[in-house]
Amino acid sequence: MVDGKISEEVLIVDWLGRGGIAHTTDAWVRECRMRGRATTVVTRAHRELALAIPDSVVAGGRGGPVVSHLAVVRKAIRVVREHARSPVVLQGSVLPQLELEVVRAARKAGSRLLLVAHEASITRRSPFAARSLAALVRRVDVVVAHSSFVAGELGRLTGRNDIEVVPLPLPLGLLDAVGDAESVVTPGGEPVALHFGNLHRSYKGSATVFRLAKRGAPGWRFALVGVGAPEGGPGVEAVGRFLDAAELVATVAASDATVLPYARASQSAAVVLAQALGSVVIASAVGGIPEQIEHRRTGWLIPPSAPDGAWLEALEALSEPSERSRIASAAKESVHSAHAAFAARIAELLA
């Protein structure tokens, strides 16, 4: 609404529309709509988020990544102008040099701006990216981070000391698919230590998991699942392809432990998914991961650069089903509590 009244609509711009950020955006949309807030999503065409939210306003899909990104920027500007005074939520940043145009349009439309900072830097190399990200962070009304790690890094970059830290939400869209498929990992008698994600990215730590499998962990078998998974070998099963939502949740739910030897992380949607599905997480204590796992209560934390033996020690400690059950139960309770805190806080921020 206009004419001095606060709009009940929320505009959310998700630049990429895929991966962990898309699942987070989906949670924002669901929580807003459950509270009676009409929500319009602008995102990339033909991607996960557009499929999950069929009434999304889509753009891009043709040309290279910069051309597609520019198309989403232009579409977002049009929607912002059409819904003057509605709060605008920007999910992450890819090319802040272009995204600043949406900020300018929102200012002219009298809209309040929230930036959800999923990273403390721009991963795609481009001219003036760091400077433009700092400008973007400084010019919005509210900055939300899903870990204190990201909030601290952005604070040092920009001088802002008012960044909101809100827990990473549950991937509700993925959890809706529970029971719709079977695990892609071959059933067997031994517990499964699973490593999943976009495994072509070296910081995910697939090489570490492969070494562990080659060395062997008594009583365990290993599975590496996702795009870029290396070929299997003795003691390890590999599924090197994209998994749809139903396959992914079935595979994680059927595993007994999730092994995430990340070299870096702002926070991890994989941790949240595994905890929600009862797979005990063993992860590197890097970035925001220690904020998601309480060591030996809701998972296991391994110090950065720890030798392979530390990971094998964790698996040995988790070889008892009762111990896995204890940790999985505490983790599931923790992640649901975190989601409730997320939902309550974003409702306040958008009020």
C-alpha positions in Angstrom: 0.0 0.0 0.0 1.0 3.6 -0.4 -0.4 7.0 0.8 1.4 6.9 4.1 0.6 3.3 5.0 3.2 0.6 5.5 3.1 -2.0 2.7 2.2 -5.6 3.6 4.2 -6.9 0.7 7.8 -8.0 0.8 10.1 -8.1 -2.2 13.0 -10.7 -2.2 15.7 -10.7 -4.8 17.8 -13.9 -5.1 20.5 -13.4 -7.7 21.3 -17.0 -8.5 18.3 -19.0 -7.5 20.1 -22.2 -6.7 22.1 -24.0 -3.9 22.1 -23.2 -0.2 21.1 -19.5 -0.7 18.0 -20.5 -2.7 16.9 -22.9 0.1 17.4 -20.0 2.6 15.4 -17.7 0.4 12.6 -20.3 0.2 12.5 -20.3 4.1 12.2 -16.5 4.1 9.3 -16.7 1.7 7.5 -19.4 3.6 7.8 -17.7 6.9 6.7 -14.4 5.4 3.6 -15.9 3.8 2.7 -17.9 6.9 2.5 -14.6 8.7 0.2 -13.1 6.0 2.8 -11.1 4.2 2.4 -11.1 0.4 5.9 -11.9 -1.0 7.3 -11.4 -4.5 10.5 -13.2 -5.5 12.8 -12.0 -8.3 15.3 -14.6 -9.4 17.0 -16.4 -12.3 14.9 -18.4 -14.7 14.9 -22.2 -14.9 16.6 -22.7 -11.6 15.7 -24.4 -8.3 14.1 -21.4 -6.6 11.9 -20.5 -9.6 10.7 -24.1 -9.7 10.1 -24.1 -5.9 8.2 -20.8 -6.0 6.2 -20.9 -9.3 4.9 -17.3 -9.0 8.5 -15.9 -8.9 9.3 -13.1 -11.3 12.2 -14.5 -13.4 14.8 -13.1 -15.7 18.0 -14.2 -17.3 18.7 -17.7 -18.5 20.2 -16.6 -21.8 23.7 -15.3 -22.5 26.6 -15.5 -20.1 26.5 -15.1 -16.4 27.0 -11.3 -16.5 24.2 -10.8 -19.1 21.9 -13.0 -17.0 22.7 -11.2 -13.8 22.1 -7.8 -15.5 18.7 -9.1 -16.6 17.8 -10.0 -13.0 19.0 -6.5 -11.8 16.8 -4.8 -14.4 13.8 -7.0 -13.5 14.3 -6.2 -9.8 14.4 -2.5 -10.5 11.1 -2.7 -12.3 9.4 -4.7 -9.5 10.8 -2.3 -6.9 9.3 0.7 -8.7 6.0 -1.1 -9.1 5.8 -1.9 -5.4 6.9 1.4 -3.9 7.5 1.4 -0.2 7.6 -2.3 0.1 10.6 -3.6 2.0 13.3 -5.1 -0.3 15.4 -8.1 0.8 18.6 -8.8 -1.2 19.8 -12.3 -0.8 23.6 -12.3 -1.0 25.7 -10.5 -3.6 27.3 -11.7 -6.8 28.2 -8.5 -8.8 27.6 -5.7 -6.3 28.7 -3.1 -9.0 25.4 -3.9 -10.8 23.3 -4.6 -7.7 23.9 -1.0 -6.4 21.4 0.1 -9.1 18.7 -1.8 -7.2 19.6 0.0 -4.0 19.3 3.4 -5.8 15.9 2.4 -7.2 14.7 1.2 -3.8 15.8 4.5 -2.2 13.8 6.5 -4.8 10.8 4.2 -4.2 10.9 4.9 -0.4 11.6 1.2 0.3 13.4 -0.1 3.4 16.4 -2.3 2.3 17.7 -5.5 4.0 20.8 -7.3 2.8 21.2 -10.9 3.8 25.0 -11.4 3.7 25.8 -15.1 3.1 29.5 -14.4 2.5 31.9 -11.8 3.8 33.4 -11.3 0.4 32.7 -11.7 -3.3 33.7 -15.1 -4.6 33.5 -14.2 -8.3 36.5 -12.1 -9.3 35.5 -8.8 -10.9 36.7 -5.3 -11.1 36.0 -3.2 -7.9 34.0 -6.1 -6.4 35.3 -5.6 -2.8 34.8 -1.8 -2.9 31.3 -2.2 -4.3 30.4 -4.8 -1.7 31.5 -2.4 1.0 29.3 0.3 -0.5 26.4 -2.1 -0.7 26.7 -3.1 2.9 26.9 0.6 4.0 23.9 1.8 2.0 21.3 -0.7 3.1 19.2 -0.1 6.2 19.7 -3.6 7.8 22.3 -6.2 7.2 21.5 -9.7 8.3 24.2 -12.4 8.6 23.6 -16.1 9.4 26.8 -16.4 11.4 28.8 -14.1 13.8 31.8 -15.0 11.7 30.3 -13.3 8.6 29.1 -10.3 10.7 32.5 -9.8 12.1 34.3 -9.9 8.8 31.8 -7.5 7.2 32.1 -5.2 10.2 35.8 -5.0 9.8 35.4 -4.3 6.0 32.8 -1.6 6.4 32.9 -0.3 9.9 29.2 -1.3 10.6 28.7 -2.5 14.1 24.9 -3.1 13.9 24.9 -6.3 11.7 22.1 -8.6 12.8 23.0 -12.3 13.4 20.1 -14.6 12.7 20.4 -18.4 12.7 20.4 -20.2 9.3 16.9 -21.6 8.7 15.9 -25.1 8.0 15.8 -25.9 4.2 12.0 -26.4 4.3 11.6 -27.1 0.7 14.1 -30.0 0.9 12.5 -31.4 4.0 9.2 -31.5 2.2 10.7 -34.1 -0.1 11.4 -36.6 2.6 10.0 -40.0 1.7 9.7 -39.2 -2.0 12.8 -41.2 -3.1 15.4 -43.7 -2.0 19.1 -43.1 -1.1 21.4 -43.3 -4.1 24.0 -45.1 -1.9 23.8 -48.9 -2.1 22.3 -50.3 1.1 24.6 -52.3 3.3 25.2 -53.5 6.9 27.9 -51.0 7.9 27.1 -47.4 8.9 27.7 -44.9 6.1 29.9 -41.8 6.4 28.6 -39.4 3.8 30.3 -36.5 2.1 27.9 -34.5 -0.2 27.6 -31.2 -2.0 29.2 -29.5 -5.0 32.4 -31.6 -4.7 34.2 -30.1 -7.7 35.0 -27.2 -5.3 38.3 -28.0 -3.7 37.5 -26.3 -0.4 34.8 -28.9 0.3 37.5 -31.3 1.3 36.7 -34.3 -0.9 40.4 -35.3 -1.0 40.4 -35.7 2.7 37.4 -38.0 2.7 38.9 -40.0 -0.1 42.1 -40.5 1.9 40.1 -41.5 5.0 38.2 -44.1 2.9 41.5 -45.4 1.5 42.9 -45.7 5.0 39.8 -47.3 6.3 37.7 -46.7 9.4 36.8 -50.0 11.1 33.1 -50.6 10.9 32.4 -47.7 8.4 32.0 -47.3 4.7 32.3 -44.0 2.9 30.1 -42.4 0.2 30.9 -39.3 -1.8 27.8 -37.8 -3.5 27.4 -34.8 -5.8 28.7 -33.1 -8.9 32.5 -33.6 -9.0 32.7 -36.6 -6.8 35.9 -38.5 -7.6 35.7 -42.0 -8.9 35.1 -44.7 -6.2 37.7 -47.1 -5.0 38.2 -49.6 -2.2 35.9 -48.7 0.7 34.2 -45.8 -1.0 31.2 -45.4 -3.2 30.9 -42.4 -5.4 27.9 -40.9 -7.2 29.2 -38.1 -9.3 26.1 -36.3 -10.5 23.5 -33.7 -9.5 20.8 -35.1 -7.1 17.3 -33.8 -7.1 15.8 -32.7 -3.7 14.1 -36.1 -3.0 17.3 -38.1 -3.7 19.4 -35.7 -1.6 17.2 -35.8 1.5 16.8 -39.6 1.2 20.6 -40.1 0.9 21.4 -37.8 3.8 18.6 -39.4 6.0 19.9 -42.9 5.3 23.5 -42.0 6.3 24.8 -42.3 9.8 27.4 -39.5 9.7 28.1 -36.5 7.5 31.7 -35.7 7.0 32.5 -32.1 6.0 36.3 -31.4 6.1 35.9 -27.8 4.7 38.9 -25.6 4.2 36.7 -22.5 4.7 33.0 -21.8 5.4 30.9 -18.8 6.3 28.2 -21.2 7.6 26.9 -24.4 6.1 23.4 -25.3 4.9 24.8 -28.9 4.6 25.2 -28.9 8.4 21.6 -27.8 9.0 20.2 -30.4 6.5 22.2 -33.3 8.1 21.2 -32.3 11.6 17.6 -32.0 10.6 17.7 -35.5 9.1 19.5 -37.3 11.9 22.9 -37.7 10.3 25.6 -36.8 12.9 27.9 -34.1 11.5 31.7 -34.2 11.7 33.0 -30.9 10.4 36.0 -28.7 10.3 36.0 -25.9 13.0 36.4 -23.1 10.4 34.5 -19.9 9.8 30.9 -20.0 11.2 30.8 -23.8 11.6 31.5 -23.8 15.4 28.4 -21.6 15.8 26.3 -24.5 14.3 27.8 -27.4 16.2 28.4 -27.9 19.9 31.3 -30.3 20.1 30.3 -33.8 21.1 26.7 -32.6 21.9 25.2 -31.7 18.5 28.1 -33.0 16.4 31.9 -33.2 16.2 34.3 -30.4 15.4 37.7 -31.1 14.0 40.5 -28.4 14.3 41.6 -26.9 11.1 44.5 -28.7 9.5 44.1 -31.6 11.9 45.7 -34.9 10.7 43.5 -37.6 9.2 43.7 -39.5 12.5 41.4 -36.9 14.2 38.6 -37.7 11.7 39.1 -41.4 12.2 39.0 -40.9 16.0 35.6 -39.1 15.6 34.2 -42.0 13.5 35.5 -44.5 16.0 33.7 -42.6 18.8 30.5 -42.6 16.7 30.7 -46.3 15.9 28.2 -47.0 18.7 24.6 -46.6 17.6 23.6 -45.2 21.0 26.1 -42.4 20.8 25.0 -41.5 17.3 21.4 -41.5 18.5 22.2 -39.2 21.4 24.0 -36.6 19.3 21.4 -36.8 16.4 18.6 -36.1 18.8 20.3 -33.1 20.4 21.2 -31.8 17.0 17.7 -32.1 15.6 16.3 -30.2 18.6 19.0 -27.5 18.3 18.4 -26.9 14.6 14.6 -26.7 15.0 15.1 -24.2 17.9 17.4 -22.1 15.7 14.8 -22.1 12.9 12.1 -20.8 15.4 14.5 -18.0 16.4 15.2 -17.2 12.7 11.4 -17.0 12.0 10.7 -14.7 14.9 13.6 -12.3 14.2 12.9 -11.8 10.5 9.3 -11.1 11.3 10.5 -8.4 13.6 12.9 -7.0 11.1 10.2 -6.8 8.4 7.5 -5.4 10.6 
